[in-house]
Amino acid sequence: IWRFRPPGWIETFKRVQAVYNEGGLWNIYRSVKRHDAIGFRKGVLIGTDECGNRYYEDKRIFYGRDRFVVFNNDKTGLFDVDATEIPPEWHAWMHHINDRPPTDGSYTKPIFKGPNTPNTSGTPQAYVPYSTTTKKFSAWDHTSAPNLK
């Protein structure tokens, strides 16, 4: 029996299925544009932070959307970015709380502030509180239950 299977048909099917699972070509385009994967957004480089994130400003775009960040994706994947990776001084500039960027020397970091750490929720390093009180009840143990046949 003759069967024609082009090389890599399984990989092609998996790619098509991934596009479908992501919501189609339009949603993939929007995701790539949102994360600036191929440089859609243009702007003037204002500065970089200690993590390697680059901060831009584009005066042609309306107020509130004119400042954006391109995350340093060396440690993480292309779309694996988190807003908690932005340090507080750059956060203030991004949200128009402070009009001067931290690169001009106007920002002085308080001595009690430590280094910026990203959010660890959902990871093994996440903080889990423990209880200091005794339990008021115990969990049911099915092995100690009588056999009800």
C-alpha positions in Angstrom: 0.0 0.0 0.0 1.4 3.4 -1.0 1.2 6.1 1.6 2.4 9.6 1.0 3.6 11.3 4.2 5.6 14.5 3.6 8.6 14.9 5.9 7.7 16.4 9.3 3.9 16.1 9.0 3.6 15.4 12.7 5.5 18.5 13.6 3.4 20.6 11.1 0.2 19.2 12.6 1.5 20.1 16.1 2.3 23.7 15.0 -1.2 24.1 13.5 -2.8 22.7 16.6 -0.7 25.1 18.8 -1.9 28.0 16.6 -5.5 26.8 17.0 -5.1 26.4 20.8 -3.7 30.0 21.1 -6.9 31.4 19.5 -5.9 31.5 15.9 -3.5 33.6 13.8 -5.0 36.9 15.0 -4.3 36.2 18.7 -0.8 35.1 17.9 -0.2 38.3 16.0 -1.6 40.4 18.9 0.6 38.4 21.4 3.7 38.9 19.3 2.9 42.6 18.9 2.1 43.1 22.6 5.4 41.5 23.7 7.4 43.3 21.0 8.9 40.1 19.8 10.0 41.4 16.4 10.2 45.1 17.1 6.8 46.6 16.1 7.0 49.5 18.6 9.4 52.3 18.0 10.7 54.8 20.5 13.6 56.6 22.0 15.7 54.5 24.4 15.6 56.2 27.8 17.7 53.8 29.8 18.2 50.3 31.1 18.0 48.9 34.6 20.2 46.4 36.5 18.3 43.5 35.1 18.9 44.5 31.5 15.4 45.6 30.7 15.3 48.5 28.2 12.9 51.4 28.7 11.5 53.4 25.7 9.4 56.5 25.2 7.4 57.3 22.0 5.8 60.8 22.0 3.7 60.0 18.9 1.5 57.6 20.9 -1.1 59.0 23.3 -0.5 59.6 27.0 -0.5 56.5 29.1 0.8 54.2 26.3 3.8 56.3 25.3 6.3 54.5 27.7 7.1 50.8 27.3 9.6 48.3 28.4 11.4 45.5 26.4 12.2 42.8 28.9 15.6 41.1 29.0 14.7 37.5 28.0 18.0 35.9 28.6 16.9 34.1 31.7 13.3 33.5 30.7 11.5 32.6 27.5 10.2 35.0 24.9 6.7 35.3 26.4 7.6 34.4 30.0 7.7 38.0 31.3 6.3 39.4 34.5 5.6 43.0 35.5 7.2 42.5 38.9 10.6 42.4 37.1 10.4 46.2 36.8 12.2 48.0 39.7 10.3 50.6 41.7 12.1 53.6 40.3 11.4 52.6 36.7 7.8 51.7 37.7 7.3 55.3 38.8 8.6 56.6 35.5 6.5 54.1 33.4 3.2 55.1 35.1 3.9 58.9 34.9 4.3 59.2 38.7 7.8 60.7 38.1 8.5 62.5 34.8 12.3 62.3 35.1 13.8 58.8 34.4 16.1 57.3 37.1 19.0 57.6 34.7 19.3 61.3 35.2 20.3 60.8 38.9 17.2 62.3 40.4 16.2 59.1 42.1 17.9 58.2 45.4 17.2 54.7 46.6 16.3 54.4 50.3 18.9 52.6 52.4 16.3 50.1 53.8 15.2 48.9 50.3 16.8 45.7 49.1 17.2 44.5 45.5 14.1 44.1 43.4 12.9 40.5 43.3 10.3 39.1 40.9 7.0 37.6 42.1 7.5 33.9 43.1 3.8 32.9 43.4 3.1 29.6 41.9 6.8 28.5 42.1 8.5 26.3 44.6 10.1 29.4 46.1 6.7 30.9 47.0 6.0 31.9 50.6 3.7 29.5 52.4 2.6 30.6 55.9 2.4 27.9 58.6 0.0 27.7 61.4 1.1 28.3 65.0 -2.1 27.0 66.5 -3.2 23.4 67.1 -5.7 21.8 64.8 -9.3 21.7 66.1 -10.1 18.6 64.1 -8.2 15.8 62.3 -8.6 14.6 58.8 -10.7 11.5 58.2 -8.7 8.3 57.8 -10.5 5.7 55.7 -8.4 2.9 56.9 -9.8 3.2 60.5 -13.4 3.2 59.4 -15.4 0.0 60.0 -16.3 -2.2 57.1 -20.0 -1.6 56.3 -20.8 -4.6 54.1 
